[in-house]
Amino acid sequence: MHKPGDVAPEFSCQDHEGRTVRLSDFRGKTVVLWFYPKADTPG
C-alpha cells in the first residue's frame, strides 16, 4: 500500500485521444490522474 509522499511506480496508459502516455513523460511536474468511467460519458 502506498502512503502519501511515496514515489509512484512507472506506468503507462492511453489518453483521451488514444496516445500512450507514461508517468516518466512528466518527471519533475505535478501529476493528477482523473479516472472517468467511459460508460457514463455521452458518445
C-alpha positions as CSV (number, residue, x, y, z in Angstrom):
1,M,0.0,0.0,0.0
2,H,1.4,3.4,-1.0
3,K,1.4,6.2,1.5
4,P,1.2,10.0,0.8
5,G,4.5,11.2,-0.4
6,D,5.6,7.8,-1.8
7,V,7.1,7.8,-5.3
8,A,4.6,6.3,-7.8
9,P,5.8,3.3,-9.8
10,E,6.3,3.8,-13.5
11,F,3.2,3.1,-15.6
12,S,1.7,4.0,-18.9
13,C,-1.9,4.4,-20.1
14,Q,-3.8,5.9,-23.0
15,D,-5.1,9.5,-23.1
16,H,-8.5,10.5,-24.4
17,E,-7.0,10.5,-27.9
18,G,-5.6,7.0,-27.7
19,R,-1.9,8.1,-27.4
20,T,0.3,6.2,-24.9
21,V,1.4,8.4,-22.0
22,R,4.0,7.4,-19.4
23,L,4.4,8.8,-16.0
24,S,8.1,9.4,-16.8
25,D,6.9,11.9,-19.5
26,F,6.0,14.2,-16.7
27,R,9.1,13.8,-14.4
28,G,9.5,16.9,-12.2
29,K,5.9,18.0,-12.7
30,T,2.8,17.6,-10.6
31,V,0.5,14.9,-12.0
32,V,-3.1,14.4,-11.3
33,L,-4.9,11.3,-12.6
34,W,-8.6,11.6,-13.2
35,F,-10.4,8.4,-14.0
36,Y,-13.8,8.8,-15.5
37,P,-15.9,5.8,-16.4
38,K,-16.4,5.6,-20.2
39,A,-19.9,4.0,-19.7
40,D,-21.1,7.3,-18.1
41,T,-20.0,9.6,-20.9
42,P,-22.0,10.6,-23.9
43,G,-21.0,9.1,-27.2
